[in-house]
Amino acid sequence: MTRQFIFSKILLGAALLSFCTANGFAQTTAQHKAYLSSGIDGYLLSTALMSKGGGDAKLTTPRFTAFLNLGVNLNYDFNNHFGAYTGLNIKNIGFIEKSGDVTIKRRDYTIGLPLGLKIGDLAYGSYVLVGGGIDFPFNYREKTFTKRSDKTKFNEWFSNRVPAAMGYVFLGAHLNPGIALKLQYYPGNFLNPDFTETTNGITYKPYAGYKVNLLVLSLGLDIPYHPKEDIKNFKKAMKAQEM
């Protein structure tokens, strides 16, 4: 069973689950306080705790990206102070390694499923976020820059250079009207140290000895969408103008 097949099943299942659940909740939104929100991570500032060959872990050069970090969340508020959410998102995550005159930028596009808790003033929109999730890489890119030399790069779909799944935990805050700030940590290795490739008849492991744990700070938008309430408020506003 190929990674592409597994990924397609996960994507299809997640999409169907989100769609069906959203449709089922749409009929009971007012009663059970279930709703969709944008769930966009937006801007990502990342670094990594990286060690090679068993050496001490050091923070890598910060990496900033604003493309392409999209998503949608399905929320369920038990009351005005406690709720939960899941969703579906796409993130651009990675790190920068520098060694002498050589700079290597490695990044992954992932599709992920978050699962979080919301604690605070949910009615006002200011509360704490805590939880975790799992990301599934689907596009890997590596760029190498050397001073006084041209850069090299390659791009791979469903690459075995990285794990098939990456778990993470996060802690953050949601501020009214819809700003979400989160710190995410990936306890697993970003690279696959057992990956092998062959060049000029020689087989080797390019990531042997690497241990890379990502740290990602995200600044995004999480704006709720209440179709029934929005329509009701619009009608009220129109009636008020007619009076």
Disulfide bonds with the S-S distance in Angstrom:
none
